[in-house]
Amino acid sequence: MPVLNEAGNLGATLASLPPAPDLEVIVVDGGSADGTREVAGSMSGVLCLTSPRGRGVQMNLGALASRGELLVFLHADTILTPAHLAVLRRAAADPRFEAGAFELALTPPRRALKFIAWGANRRSRLFGLPYGDQVICVRRGLFFALGGYAHRRPEDLDLVLRLRRHTRLRLLEPAVSSSGRRWLEGGYLNTTLNNWLFLTRHLAERALTRRWPRRGELERIGRGGGQGPTAPAPSHTQPPPTP
């Protein structure tokens, strides 16, 4: 879970994850100044790491520190319930499952946010393009084979597009509840248009430039390449299927 100044949301998100022997919870803080690390440190069973700022860097560091077979990348304002964890356990036990994400529901349940979430789910089903707030999950071996996340935005979309070359992302249910604060703060129309412009620009960059290589930047952390604290390299043995 990459976090930055999320003290107001993090406690509820972590409290929704019941302690379980097959569940690792890793919070990677990017330099918060609001007590986020203290919130994470107060929760039992949570491993809290620090990292340079940037979701891609933070999530790569968390992946390196993890041991599970199924990597689940969760935003601090998105809630996973026991029902979602049960779905993830079934996915981990299914040898055909390689990567996926959940359907999206935005809160508070306003009509405009329901329509935006409907559009996000249609995009995910029709084009196989879920975003990070839909809880991207991927097999450990595939994630490491692709080099993990890029260290620049949009790290989630870049990973999804690289995943699509290898597998069909499965859209999981029930929908996860994620905060609609970006739309509430930036305006429904303006935020949605900016999202689509960002997607269009990214696709154009991939088609017309060499800015986005075929691999992520996980190895820069793995070999201590100036990206902050390193974590132990993952074992080559396969642990039992676990979220």
CORCOR-V742259 format. One line per field, one symbol per residue. ss: DSSP state (h for helix, s for strand, l for the rest). phi: phi as a letter, one per 20 degrees, with the letter a starting at -180 (. if undefined). burial: 1 if it has 24 or more other ideal C-beta (glycine too) atoms within 12 Angstrom, else 0. A space follows every 10 residues. Layout:
# CORCOR-V742259
ss=???
phi=???
burial=???
This chain:
# CORCOR-V742259
ss=lsslllhhhh hhhhhlllll llllsssssl lllllhhhhh hllllsssss llllhhhhhh hhhhhlllls sssllllssl lhhhhhhhhh hhhlllllss ssssssslll hhhhhhhhhh hhhhhhhlll lhhhlssssh hhhhhlllll llllhhhhhh hhhhllllls sssssssssl hhhhhhlhhh hhhhhhhhhh hhhhhhhhll lllllllhhh hhllllllll llllllllll lll
phi=.ecbldgfdf gfffffdfgb fdceccddee ofccngffff feefmdeddd bgfpgfffff ffffeecffd ecddefdddd egffffffff ffeefeedaa aefdcddffe gffffffgff ffgfffdmcf dffemfcbgg ffgffenmef ebfeffffff fffffdbefe eecffeecfe ffffeenfff ffffffffff fffffffdcd fdffcedgff egdmemdnfe cgfffefefg gbf
burial=1111011011 1011011000 0111111111 0100011011 0010011111 1111111111 1111111111 1111111111 0001101110 1100001111 1111111000 0010011011 1011000111 1111111111 1111011111 1011111111 1111000011 1110111111 0010000100 0100100010 0100010000 0100011111 1100001100 1001000000 011
